[in-house]
Amino acid sequence: EYRMSQSDWYDEHLAWTPEYEEHGVAIPPSATAVAVPEGWLGADDIEARFPEGTNDATKQLAVGLISRTITDVQEATDLIRHEQEGADPCVMIRLRKKGSSTSSTEGIIYPLLSLVIDNKSDHTIPTVQAQTHDNYRGCPVALPLWPDGLEEGMITAVIDGGADLTGGSRLSWGIPRYQHPDIPSEWPHTF
């Protein structure tokens, strides 16, 4: 019986990470004001970095959804369903503080869908973080909130457009690797 070694499992499931563009796309200020707690970053303090080769429609969709500057569900749908080069709703985005110098393989990665969802805790619990040059774990980000009724429509547009509901990985984000059911329990608890 073949049993995959720990290093083979890692190579197959975790090691491949696409290269990300070195220059990020600045997140513009939103028309919706949000109180940024002390020690947090606002959306206009961060930039989004995309995998190399990401098309302009994907960047436009992502930046518009993160900043909440896309104010019409049809606009999001049109960007995704464009005949020539539609936006990719499965894009995995790295966020970092503007001016941070991180390599193309560093940064906190989020599936686009997760960045469309409002933080319902009034930013008392961080749900999004951005990489900073001096803090590997990242700094909490207070994204603006959607105007009434728009959040559900944007989530639906991204899901209907084909967003990966598993977050783009066989691993669940935030669950330590040794607890994941795909990893045999007899392996050591560290990689």
Backbone torsions as a table, in degrees:
resi	resn	phi	psi	omega
1	GLU	NA	130.6	179.5
2	TYR	-81.3	130.5	174.9
3	ARG	-122.3	124.3	-179.0
4	MET	-67.5	132.9	177.6
5	SER	-73.6	162.4	179.3
6	GLN	-59.2	-44.4	-178.2
7	SER	-68.8	-35.7	176.3
8	ASP	-64.7	-41.1	179.3
9	TRP	-62.7	-44.4	179.6
10	TYR	-60.8	-47.1	-179.4
11	ASP	-59.4	-40.3	-176.8
12	GLU	-74.6	-36.3	-170.8
13	HIS	-106.6	-26.2	-171.1
14	LEU	-122.0	-31.1	-168.0
15	ALA	-71.5	-30.6	-176.2
16	TRP	-77.3	117.7	174.5
17	THR	-134.1	127.6	-179.3
18	PRO	-65.8	154.5	173.8
19	GLU	-72.2	141.9	179.2
20	TYR	-108.3	150.0	177.8
21	GLU	-59.4	141.5	-177.9
22	GLU	-68.4	-39.6	-177.6
23	HIS	-92.0	132.8	178.6
24	GLY	-90.7	166.7	176.1
25	VAL	-103.7	121.6	-178.3
26	ALA	-64.5	140.7	175.7
27	ILE	-89.0	121.7	-177.3
28	PRO	-75.5	160.9	176.1
29	PRO	-62.3	148.0	179.3
30	SER	-95.1	154.3	174.3
31	ALA	-73.0	-21.1	179.5
32	THR	-91.1	114.6	-179.1
33	ALA	-73.6	144.6	176.1
34	VAL	-136.9	136.9	176.7
35	ALA	-76.3	121.5	-178.9
36	VAL	-94.4	115.5	179.9
37	PRO	-61.8	154.6	178.8
38	GLU	-59.9	134.3	-179.7
39	GLY	87.6	-3.0	178.8
40	TRP	-103.0	166.5	172.5
41	LEU	-106.6	148.6	171.0
42	GLY	-89.1	166.5	-179.3
43	ALA	-58.1	-36.1	-178.7
44	ASP	-79.2	4.3	174.4
45	ASP	-97.2	-1.7	-174.6
46	ILE	-120.6	168.7	172.3
47	GLU	-135.2	153.4	179.2
48	ALA	-103.2	135.9	176.0
49	ARG	-114.3	139.7	-172.9
50	PHE	-117.7	154.4	174.3
51	PRO	-57.6	146.2	178.6
52	GLU	-55.2	138.4	178.9
53	GLY	88.4	2.5	178.7
54	THR	-64.9	132.8	-177.0
55	ASN	-77.8	164.2	-176.2
56	ASP	-63.5	-35.5	-179.9
57	ALA	-63.1	-38.5	179.0
58	THR	-65.7	-43.7	179.0
59	LYS	-63.8	-42.8	179.9
60	GLN	-62.7	-43.4	178.6
61	LEU	-62.7	-50.2	-176.6
62	ALA	-61.8	-48.1	-179.0
63	VAL	-63.7	-40.7	178.4
64	GLY	-65.4	-35.4	179.0
65	LEU	-75.9	-40.8	179.5
66	ILE	-64.0	-43.2	-177.5
67	SER	-84.1	-9.1	-177.3
68	ARG	64.0	29.0	178.5
69	THR	-91.3	-11.5	168.8
70	ILE	-81.7	117.1	-173.2
71	THR	-113.8	11.3	179.8
72	ASP	-136.7	124.2	-179.3
73	VAL	-57.7	-36.6	-179.3
74	GLN	-62.9	-34.3	177.8
75	GLU	-62.7	-44.1	177.5
76	ALA	-63.3	-44.9	179.5
77	THR	-61.2	-43.4	179.9
78	ASP	-63.2	-39.1	178.5
79	LEU	-63.9	-38.6	-179.8
80	ILE	-72.0	-40.0	-172.4
81	ARG	-96.9	13.3	179.6
82	HIS	-56.2	134.1	-174.2
83	GLU	-60.7	-43.1	-174.4
84	GLN	-80.5	-62.7	-177.4
85	GLU	-137.0	81.3	179.7
86	GLY	-72.2	157.9	178.3
87	ALA	-69.0	146.1	179.6
88	ASP	-94.0	107.9	-179.3
89	PRO	-73.4	-4.5	178.5
90	CYS	-97.0	6.7	-176.4
91	VAL	-60.6	141.2	176.3
92	MET	-105.4	122.1	-170.8
93	ILE	-110.1	136.5	172.7
94	ARG	-99.3	132.1	178.5
95	LEU	-108.9	139.8	174.7
96	ARG	-147.2	158.8	176.6
97	LYS	-67.2	140.1	176.6
98	LYS	-55.5	135.6	177.9
99	GLY	85.7	-5.7	177.7
100	SER	-73.0	145.7	176.9
101	SER	-109.7	98.1	177.1
102	THR	-120.3	152.2	-179.3
103	SER	-72.6	171.6	-177.5
104	SER	-70.2	-10.0	178.5
105	THR	-110.0	7.5	178.4
106	GLU	-108.0	158.4	177.6
107	GLY	123.4	159.7	-178.2
108	ILE	-88.4	125.7	-174.1
109	ILE	-98.6	134.5	176.8
110	TYR	-130.7	138.1	168.5
111	PRO	-70.4	145.5	-177.6
112	LEU	-52.0	-43.9	-177.3
113	LEU	-54.8	-39.2	-177.8
114	SER	-67.4	-24.0	-179.8
115	LEU	-86.1	-7.3	178.5
116	VAL	-85.3	-21.9	-174.6
117	ILE	-82.9	127.9	179.1
118	ASP	-67.6	149.5	172.1
119	ASN	-82.2	107.9	-175.4
120	LYS	-81.9	-1.0	-177.0
121	SER	-90.5	10.1	-175.8
122	ASP	58.1	34.1	178.2
123	HIS	60.3	33.5	170.9
124	THR	-89.7	-20.4	176.0
125	ILE	-123.2	122.3	-180.0
126	PRO	-71.3	133.4	176.5
127	THR	-116.6	-16.2	179.5
128	VAL	-133.9	138.4	176.8
129	GLN	-132.7	153.7	177.0
130	ALA	-120.9	142.8	177.9
131	GLN	-68.3	138.5	171.6
132	THR	-122.0	160.0	-177.2
133	HIS	-67.4	-20.1	-176.9
134	ASP	-111.7	5.4	-176.5
135	ASN	-143.3	100.3	-176.5
136	TYR	-62.2	-35.3	-178.1
137	ARG	-70.8	-21.4	177.8
138	GLY	100.4	170.0	-179.1
139	CYS	-119.2	136.3	179.9
140	PRO	-60.1	145.3	-179.9
141	VAL	-121.1	131.5	175.4
142	ALA	-97.5	98.2	177.1
143	LEU	-78.3	150.1	176.6
144	PRO	-64.8	161.2	178.9
145	LEU	-96.9	150.2	176.8
146	TRP	-70.1	145.5	170.7
147	PRO	-60.9	157.9	-177.0
148	ASP	-47.3	129.8	173.7
149	GLY	81.8	-9.9	-174.8
150	LEU	-86.8	-29.0	-177.6
151	GLU	-58.2	-48.9	-178.4
152	GLU	-59.9	-42.1	179.4
153	GLY	-64.0	-40.1	179.6
154	MET	-68.8	-41.5	177.2
155	ILE	-60.7	-45.0	179.6
156	THR	-62.3	-42.2	179.7
157	ALA	-60.9	-42.7	-178.6
158	VAL	-69.6	-42.0	178.8
159	ILE	-66.8	-47.7	179.3
160	ASP	-62.4	-27.5	178.3
161	GLY	-75.8	-8.9	175.2
162	GLY	114.1	16.7	180.0
163	ALA	-56.4	142.2	177.5
164	ASP	-78.7	111.3	-176.2
165	LEU	-73.6	-8.6	177.4
166	THR	-90.4	1.3	178.3
167	GLY	82.4	13.7	174.7
168	GLY	82.6	11.4	-177.7
169	SER	-150.5	151.1	173.6
170	ARG	-72.5	-19.7	177.8
171	LEU	-90.4	142.1	175.4
172	SER	-82.0	130.4	179.5
173	TRP	-64.9	139.8	175.4
174	GLY	86.7	-6.9	177.6
175	ILE	-100.2	123.7	178.9
176	PRO	-54.5	142.0	-174.7
177	ARG	-55.7	-37.6	-175.7
178	TYR	-69.1	-13.9	178.4
179	GLN	-93.5	-9.5	-175.2
180	HIS	-72.7	137.1	-175.5
181	PRO	-64.5	-18.6	178.9
182	ASP	-77.2	-13.3	-178.6
183	ILE	-97.9	122.3	-179.9
184	PRO	-56.8	139.0	-174.4
185	SER	-67.3	-20.6	-178.7
186	GLU	-77.1	-8.8	178.9
187	TRP	-73.4	154.6	176.2
188	PRO	-60.5	159.2	-176.9
189	HIS	-82.0	5.0	176.7
190	THR	-131.5	153.8	175.2
191	PHE	-107.8	NA	NA
